[in-house]
């Protein structure tokens, strides 16, 4: 997966004040950490999927379990690749509490 080339704060000209580095620095660091974790998750899932596909299929229940695991890993990987960081977005900062939720 390639990291995004633009910031989550790449806003239209009439909203550039919202992209003030003093306001978004913490969020940018948080997004960078999320992106790194997401890349690692994708790499791990890809490796696990490759290993499952190369493993012997077995017979009966073993074959079914292997196929179900391949299906589960494929679905998870597809979701991460399709939605990327959008799966991780969402933050609230309450007026009475400085810590984000």
C-alpha positions in Angstrom: 0.0 0.0 0.0 1.3 3.4 -0.8 0.9 6.1 1.8 -1.4 9.0 0.9 0.4 11.8 -1.0 -1.8 14.6 0.5 -2.7 15.5 4.0 -6.1 14.9 5.6 -6.0 18.6 6.0 -5.6 19.4 2.3 -8.5 21.8 2.4 -10.0 24.3 -0.1 -8.6 27.8 -0.1 -11.5 29.2 1.9 -10.6 26.8 4.8 -6.8 27.1 4.9 -6.9 28.6 8.4 -8.2 25.2 9.6 -4.9 23.6 8.3 -2.7 25.8 10.5 0.2 23.6 11.6 -0.2 24.8 15.2 -3.8 23.3 15.1 -3.2 20.1 13.2 0.3 19.0 14.2 -0.9 16.5 16.8 -3.5 15.1 14.4 -0.9 14.8 11.6 1.4 12.8 13.9 -1.5 10.6 14.9 -2.5 10.0 11.2 1.1 9.1 10.5 1.2 6.5 13.3 -2.2 5.1 12.1 -0.8 4.9 8.5 2.3 3.0 9.7 0.2 0.6 11.7 -2.2 0.1 8.8 0.8 -0.7 6.5 2.1 -3.2 9.0 -1.3 -4.8 9.3 -1.6 -5.1 5.6 1.9 -6.7 5.3 1.1 -9.1 8.1 -2.2 -10.1 6.6 -0.7 -10.6 3.2 2.0 -12.8 4.6 -0.5 -14.9 6.6 -2.7 -15.2 3.5 0.2 -16.3 1.4 1.2 -18.9 4.0 -2.4 -20.3 4.2 -2.7 -20.5 0.4 0.6 -22.5 0.3 -0.4 -24.8 3.2 -1.7 -28.3 2.4 -5.5 -28.3 2.1 -6.1 -31.4 4.1 -9.3 -33.4 4.0 -12.7 -32.8 5.3 -12.9 -30.4 8.2 -9.2 -29.4 7.8 -9.9 -28.3 4.2 -13.0 -26.4 5.3 -11.1 -24.7 8.1 -8.3 -23.7 5.8 -10.8 -22.3 3.2 -12.6 -20.3 5.9 -9.4 -18.8 7.1 -8.4 -17.8 3.6 -11.8 -16.2 3.1 -11.5 -14.4 6.5 -8.0 -13.1 5.8 -9.0 -12.1 2.2 -12.0 -10.1 3.4 -10.0 -8.3 6.1 -7.2 -7.5 3.7 -9.7 -6.2 1.0 -11.3 -3.9 3.6 -8.0 -2.4 4.7 -6.9 -1.9 1.1 -10.2 -0.4 0.0 -10.8 2.0 2.9 -7.3 2.6 4.3 -7.2 5.3 6.9 -10.9 6.1 6.4 -11.5 3.1 8.7 -9.6 4.9 11.5 -11.0 8.5 11.2 -13.2 10.0 13.9 -12.4 12.3 16.7 -14.2 14.5 19.1 -12.7 17.2 21.4 -15.2 18.3 24.0 -15.3 21.9 25.1 -15.0 20.9 28.8 -12.3 18.2 28.3 -9.0 18.9 26.5 -8.4 15.2 25.7 -9.8 14.0 22.4 -12.1 11.0 22.1 
